[in-house]
Amino acid sequence: MAAVRGSRRRSRPTVVRGSTRPTSRDVAQVAGVSQAAVSLVLGDKWRGRVSEATAERVREAARDLGYRPNLAARNLRLGRTRTVLLVVPALTTEFFAGVYTGAARVAAEHGFGVVLYPSPEGIGPARDPFASAQAALDGVIASSMAADALTAIRGEALPLVMLDSDPDGSLGAATVNLDIADGVRQTAEHLLALGHRRFLHLAADVPSWTFEVRARELAARLSAVPGTSVRTARSPISIAGAVAAAEAALSAPGVRPTAVICDDDQLAAGTYKAARRLGLRIPDDLSVTGIDDLALATAMDPELTTVHLNAELFGERGMRALLTVLEDRAPEEGDIPVQLVVRSSTAPPRG
């Protein structure tokens, strides 16, 4: 295609249907600039190197011609696949679906795709989803609950961002956390203010940093108040497992707790079922709290008091951190705030 000569104002180019795909050379010719200028403008690296008017002329030419950069060729030159692996526990709740949604949204804004890889057993080793992870990926985002899968997929050899992980012992170049400790403190303070002093901690039976933080913060907060006691019962993260664990703990000899603090909303749902089997009413006989604020929390009767975790923001921050690592920049610091949502499952203890 040829530009109109002898005029500052060019005519609209004619694109013949069925013609070959327009190239950057075509864009350069129509805009009256070099191919290098086209690369700078369409790669968003033009500022300070070409004028605003030239940049707009290139963009207009590209739009008129229907030009699209050959991303595959560009990525090959850069040694990039523009693909990120998100490694999470098995998708048993919508929380990690939210993490994926947030990560994928930010990735798409930067021309990246996200491959979601749930560890088959929730935690522990997983098979390599690629013949060679390093050849197929630009980076990895992984939850601490799925960290063991990294060894199998060789993800630790790639730029890595860890979610929900100990920042002091992280495998990754960056760590993104929710402020889970503050969520536990908010829960404990709410129940203490209601007058509760006998607690049951229904803890997730998962060897993960995030659950260690919950146990440690709860013990520290309750031990600071005279007259409090806390027992711990462990459960797999499932409603059925929580029913069995909570029923055993609530029917054990001794004075029954008046409040159950659960490590997540599924454990709280199991506690509801266990309480009803034992003839206990929530919140009259037993207050119950969770962590996550899943859709389940408002489907339960009474609705669950729980800590809201913004899963999509979590995924967004994780992806932004990985992008900054890939660009050799420092990621944003600071934990993501969380908020206790008080509903109908908590009330002052009777007697």
N, C-alpha and C positions, 0 to 999 in steps of 0.2 A: 504494500500500500504506500502511496506517496502523499506527502503533505503538499498543500497548495503553496506555491512560492510567491514571493513578492507582496505578501500581505501579512500584517500583524495579526489579523483575525483569521483563523483557519476555518474551513468548512467542516461540517460533520462528516466523518469518514463513512464510507459505504462498506458494509460487511456483507460479503456474498455468502448466502446460505450454502452449507455443504463445503465451504472452503476449509483449508487447514486451520488448526487452532492458532489464534494470534499469539505472537511471541513478544518478548520484551523489546526486540529490535523494531517490531511494528509500532509499539507504543512510543519508543524513542523517536522514530521517524515522524509520526503524527504530531508529537509534542514539540519537535524541533530541539531535542536534547540528546545527550549521549546515553548509551545503555547503562553506563555507570551511574548517571543521575537517576535513571529509572529504578535501578536496584536500591539506591539510597532512599528514594521516596517511598517505594512500595515495601521496603524493609523497615520503614519508620526510623531511619537514621540520617535524615536529611538536614535537621536543624543545625544551623551554623555552617552548613556546607553548600546548600542551594537556597535560593530565595523562596519565600512563601508563594509568590506568583508562579514560579517554576514548578513548585510542588503541586500546586493546584492544577496546573496545566497537565502534568503527568497523570494525576489522579483522574482528570476528566477524560484524557485520552484512553486510559485503561478502562474506564466505565463505558465509553462509547464503543470501544472495540470488543468489550466482553472478555477482556484479558484476565486470566487467573494465573497466579504464579504456580509453577510446577513444584509443589511442595516435596514430592518424592525425590526429585533431583536435588533440590536445595538441601534436604535433610541428609542425603547421601554425601554431599560435599562437606557438610558440617559434622558428619559422623553422628547424627542424631536421628532417632526414630520418632521423637515427640510422643512417646508412649510412657506412661507411668503405671506401675503396679501398686494397687492398694490391697494390702494383706490384712484381713480382719478375722476374728473368730467366726464360726459358722453363723449364718444370719438367722438366729433364733428370735430376734426382736427387731423392731423397726429402727432401733438406735443406729446400728451400723449402716442401714439403708440411708438414713439421714446423713451420716458421715460421707457416704459415697456421693449423694446428691450434691452436697456442698463442694466436695473436691472436684467433681466432674464439671460443675458450673464454672469454677475458676479456671480449670484446665482448658475448657472450650474457649474461654475469653483469650487465651494465649496460644491457641492452635494445638493444644495437646489432647490426647485421648487417655482415658483411664481404664485399665483392665482390673476388674474386681476379682480377687482370689481369696475366697473363704477357706480357712484351714478346715479340712474335712471333719475333724473330730472336735472342732471348737478351739482347742489348744493342742500344742504338741507338734510333732513333725508333720510335714506335708510334702507331697511329691512335687518335683520341679514342673511347673506348667509350660515351660519352654525348653527346647533342646539346649539353649544357652541363654540364661537370663541376661547376662551382660550384653549379648549381641542384640537382644530383642527389646531392651528397655533403656530409658534414660535415667530412671530413678525409682525409688521405692518409698512408699509411706506404709508404716506398719504399726498396729496396735501392740502394746506390751503383751496382751493376752495371746497374740499370735506370733510372738517373737521367735519361738522355737522353729517356726516354719522358715525363717530366714536362712538358716543353715542349709536346709535342703535345696532351696532355690538359689542359693549363693547371693541372696539379696544384700548381705552385709558388704559385698564387694562393690556395690553401686552407691551413688549418692543416696543417702538414707535419712528420712525424717521419722522419728518415733512419736507416736501418740500415746498419751496416758502412761508415761514412763518416767522412771527416776532420772531427773536431769543430771545427777552426779555420776550415774553409772550407765548412761545411755550408749547404745551402739552407734547412734546416729550422729550426723553432722549438726542436727538441730532436734529439739524436743518441743512438742506442743502439748500443753496440759490444760484441762479444766481445773478450776479451783475446788477440787473434791474435798479437801480438808475444810475449807470454809463451809461447804454444804453440810458436812457432818456437824460442824460447830453450830450452824444455824438450827439444825434439827435438835441437837441436844439442848440448846438454850430454850427452844420452844417448849420442849417437854418438861424441862426443869421449871420453867415459869408457870406451867400448868399445875405443878406440884408433884410430879412423878419423881420417885426416888428408887424404885425397883425396876430394873431394865433387863430385857433379853436382847442380845445382839444376834440376829439371824444372819450369819456371815456366809458369803459365797465361798465354797470349798474349791477355790481356784488359786494356784500359786502365782499371783500377779501383784505388781507394785501398787496398783490402784486400790486393791482390797486391803493390802497391808496398811496403806495410808488411812483408810476408813477405820480400821480397828485401832490403830495407834491414836488417832485424833479423838475417837470416842472415849477410849480409856483415859486419856489425858484430861478431857473436859469433865467427865463424870467424877474422876478421882479428886478434882479440885473442889467438889461440893460435899461437905460433911453429910453423912447419913445415906449416901447413895451406894447401890450395889449393882453390878452388872454380870450376867452370866452369858456365855457364848455357846451357841449351837451352830454347827456347820451344815451346809446343804449345797448340793449341786445347783447350778442355776437353771432350775426348772420348777414349775408349779407342783408337779407330783413329788419331787424331792423335798420341796419346802413344806408340803403338807405333813410328810412323815417326820421331818426334823422338828417342826414347830409343835406338832402334837405331842411328841415325846418330851420336849423341853417344858411345855406348859402343863403337862400332867405329872412331872417329876415331883418327888417328895419335897416338902418345904414350902415356904411362902411363895405364892405365884407372883411373877412380875406383873406390873400394871401397864407397861409399855414395851412394845417390840420395835426395835430399830432394824430395818431390813436393808441389806446391801443393794437390792434393786427391786423394781416393781413386781417382777415375777415372784420373788420370794415373799413379797407382801401379799400377793394374791393367794399363795399357798397358805400363808398364815391366816387369812380370812377363812379359808375352808377348814383348817385345823380348829380354829376358835369355835366355829359353828358345830363341829363334831363334838366338841367338849361342852357345848351349851353356853358359851361365852358370847356376849353381845359387844359389838364394836360401834362406838367407842365407850359405851357404858361400863363394861368390865375390862376392856383392854384397848388401849390406843395403839395404832399401828402406823409406821411411816415407811416410805420407800426412797429410792433414788433412781432417777431417769426422767420421770414424767412422761411415760409412754401413753398411747391412746388408752391402754388398759386402765390407767389410773382413774379416768373419769367414767369408765364402764363398770367399775366396781361399785358396790352398794354397801356402806356409804362410800362416797368418792374419797380417794386416797390423798392424804397429806404426803407430799413427796418433793424432792429437790429437782427442779427443772434444769436439765442439761441441754444446751443448744447444740444438737448434733450436727446440723448443717453448718453452723459457724465453725464448729470444731474441724469439719472436713475442709472448709474454705481456708482456715488458718494453716492447716497441714499442707495443703497444696501451695499456698503462697510461700510458706517456708521452704518447700522443696524448690520452687522456682528461684527463690533468692539464692539458695545453695548452688544451683546450676549456674547462676550468674556471678558466683563468687562474692555475694553480698551478705551482710549480716541480717538474719531474719528478725522479725518483730519479737520483742520480749514481753513477758508478763503472762500470767495464767488467764484463762477465759473465765469471767465471773459466772457464778451460778446463783440460783435463787430458790429458797424454800417456798413452795406453794401450799398454803394452809387450806385444807378442805375439811371434810366432816369425819375423818377417821381418828381424830385426836380430840381429847377433852380432859378435864381434870379427873384424877382418880377418885373413886368412891371409897370413903372410909379410910 
